[in-house]
Amino acid sequence: MKMEIPNIESSRLVLRAFKQSDADDVHALLADGSIADTTFLIPKSYTKEMAEDWISTHQSEFEKRTGVTFAIVLKEASKLVGAISLIRIEEDHQAELGYWIGKEFWGKGICTEAAKLILEYGFRDIGVLRIYARHMTRNPASGKVLQNIGMKREGCLRKHLKKWGSLEDIEMYGALFEEWKDDNH
Ligand SMILES: CC(C)(COP(=O)(O)OP(=O)(O)OC[C@H]1O[C@@H](n2cnc3c(N)ncnc32)[C@H](O)[C@@H]1OP(=O)(O)O)[C@@H](O)C(=O)NCCC(=O)NCCS
């Protein structure tokens, strides 16, 4: 039986599986390059074919239990505004959180709301014991999202990543199930 990526809802958002028909929207959201600038995996010149290739990996990663990626959709407007994932899932252990939101939708609390949903999904449904995230030090908005969802800063990896020829300091954050469950029962 095919395993389905679930829908997860809050009052304002639905997290759902990407469809190939989302590729135009993904391309439009990533076209201006400001998301590529502070993410680890998104290339600067992003084409519709890249969006299609990326979307085509989601189902098999989910079936292999190595990752789960959700489209972030504004429920009322049925508008795709971003993506949120748990990647590098290690069974009974941990996973890495990653996300992006289209620039015109920044600063409305959307990522914080989506990240709360996926944290709960990771701990309650996937069953990992630790969820971690990393962001460039020069991207404090991402750090604020992680603080908003209760993650703890674990340190800074200095000049850890080479991005477009520059060495970047990386902030590490983590949440432990044993701590999260006390605040979310
Ligand atoms: C990081 C990102 C996902 C945040 O999405 P968002 O929906 O705007 O996030 P939210 O609105 O939930 O929260 C952003 C928080 O950062 C704060 N913030 C924004 N810019 C900031 C800055 N320069 N310095 C400090 N805090 C900042 C906001 O005030 C908000 O804090 P609040 O919750 O106390 O009001 C979005 O900016 C983005 O997609 N950036 C490009 C891709 C990226 O960097 N992804 C993360 C890779 S690690």
The ligand as an SDF file (V2000), in Angstrom:
LIG
                    3D

 48 50  0  0  0  0  0  0  0  0999 V2000
   13.7650   32.5340    7.5780 C   0  0  0  0  0  0  0  0  0  0  0  0
   12.3430   32.5400    7.0220 C   0  0  0  0  0  0  0  0  0  0  0  0
   11.9150   31.1080    6.7070 C   0  0  0  0  0  0  0  0  0  0  0  0
   11.3990   33.1330    8.0600 C   0  0  0  0  0  0  0  0  0  0  0  0
   10.0560   33.0000    7.5980 O   0  0  0  0  0  0  0  0  0  0  0  0
    8.8850   33.9410    8.1930 P   0  0  0  0  0  0  0  0  0  0  0  0
    7.5720   33.3270    7.8120 O   0  0  0  0  0  0  0  0  0  0  0  0
    9.1210   35.3450    7.7800 O   0  0  0  0  0  0  0  0  0  0  0  0
    9.1340   33.7520    9.7500 O   0  0  0  0  0  0  0  0  0  0  0  0
    8.2020   34.2490   10.9640 P   0  0  0  0  0  0  0  0  0  0  0  0
    7.3780   35.4090   10.5030 O   0  0  0  0  0  0  0  0  0  0  0  0
    7.5030   33.0690   11.5330 O   0  0  0  0  0  0  0  0  0  0  0  0
    9.2910   34.6870   12.0410 O   0  0  0  0  0  0  0  0  0  0  0  0
   10.3660   35.5230   11.7020 C   0  0  0  0  0  0  0  0  0  0  0  0
   10.9040   36.1600   12.9600 C   0  0  0  0  0  0  0  0  0  0  0  0
   12.1870   36.7250   12.6620 O   0  0  0  0  0  0  0  0  0  0  0  0
   12.1930   38.0820   13.0250 C   0  0  0  0  0  0  0  0  0  0  0  0
   13.1300   38.7480   12.1290 N   0  0  0  0  0  0  0  0  0  0  0  0
   12.9690   39.0590   10.8290 C   0  0  0  0  0  0  0  0  0  0  0  0
   14.0880   39.6550   10.3740 N   0  0  0  0  0  0  0  0  0  0  0  0
   14.9700   39.6950   11.4100 C   0  0  0  0  0  0  0  0  0  0  0  0
   16.2750   40.2040   11.5700 C   0  0  0  0  0  0  0  0  0  0  0  0
   16.9470   40.7710   10.5640 N   0  0  0  0  0  0  0  0  0  0  0  0
   16.8570   40.0850   12.7910 N   0  0  0  0  0  0  0  0  0  0  0  0
   16.2220   39.5000   13.8130 C   0  0  0  0  0  0  0  0  0  0  0  0
   14.9570   38.9930   13.7170 N   0  0  0  0  0  0  0  0  0  0  0  0
   14.3390   39.1060   12.5240 C   0  0  0  0  0  0  0  0  0  0  0  0
   10.7540   38.5190   12.8570 C   0  0  0  0  0  0  0  0  0  0  0  0
   10.4720   39.6870   13.5980 O   0  0  0  0  0  0  0  0  0  0  0  0
   10.0350   37.3020   13.4430 C   0  0  0  0  0  0  0  0  0  0  0  0
   10.1510   37.3310   14.8560 O   0  0  0  0  0  0  0  0  0  0  0  0
    8.8330   37.3150   15.7920 P   0  0  0  0  0  0  0  0  0  0  0  0
    8.2400   35.9680   15.6610 O   0  0  0  0  0  0  0  0  0  0  0  0
    9.3600   37.6040   17.1550 O   0  0  0  0  0  0  0  0  0  0  0  0
    7.9250   38.4020   15.2680 O   0  0  0  0  0  0  0  0  0  0  0  0
   12.2520   33.3870    5.7240 C   0  0  0  0  0  0  0  0  0  0  0  0
   12.8070   34.6440    5.9860 O   0  0  0  0  0  0  0  0  0  0  0  0
   12.9540   32.7600    4.5490 C   0  0  0  0  0  0  0  0  0  0  0  0
   12.3840   31.9280    3.8520 O   0  0  0  0  0  0  0  0  0  0  0  0
   14.2110   33.1530    4.3110 N   0  0  0  0  0  0  0  0  0  0  0  0
   14.9640   32.6600    3.1560 C   0  0  0  0  0  0  0  0  0  0  0  0
   15.2080   31.1590    3.2450 C   0  0  0  0  0  0  0  0  0  0  0  0
   15.8920   30.7840    4.5450 C   0  0  0  0  0  0  0  0  0  0  0  0
   16.7390   31.5120    5.0430 O   0  0  0  0  0  0  0  0  0  0  0  0
   15.5050   29.6240    5.0780 N   0  0  0  0  0  0  0  0  0  0  0  0
   16.0950   29.1410    6.3030 C   0  0  0  0  0  0  0  0  0  0  0  0
   17.4240   28.5100    6.0350 C   0  0  0  0  0  0  0  0  0  0  0  0
   18.1790   28.0270    7.5770 S   0  0  0  0  0  0  0  0  0  0  0  0
  1  2  1  0
  2  3  1  0
  2  4  1  0
  2 36  1  0
  4  5  1  0
  5  6  1  0
  6  7  2  0
  6  8  1  0
  6  9  1  0
  9 10  1  0
 10 11  2  0
 10 12  1  0
 10 13  1  0
 13 14  1  0
 14 15  1  0
 15 16  1  0
 15 30  1  0
 16 17  1  0
 17 18  1  0
 17 28  1  0
 18 19  1  0
 18 27  1  0
 19 20  2  0
 20 21  1  0
 21 22  1  0
 21 27  2  0
 22 23  1  0
 22 24  2  0
 24 25  1  0
 25 26  2  0
 26 27  1  0
 28 29  1  0
 28 30  1  0
 30 31  1  0
 31 32  1  0
 32 33  2  0
 32 34  1  0
 32 35  1  0
 36 37  1  0
 36 38  1  0
 38 39  2  0
 38 40  1  0
 40 41  1  0
 41 42  1  0
 42 43  1  0
 43 44  2  0
 43 45  1  0
 45 46  1  0
 46 47  1  0
 47 48  1  0
M  END
$$$$
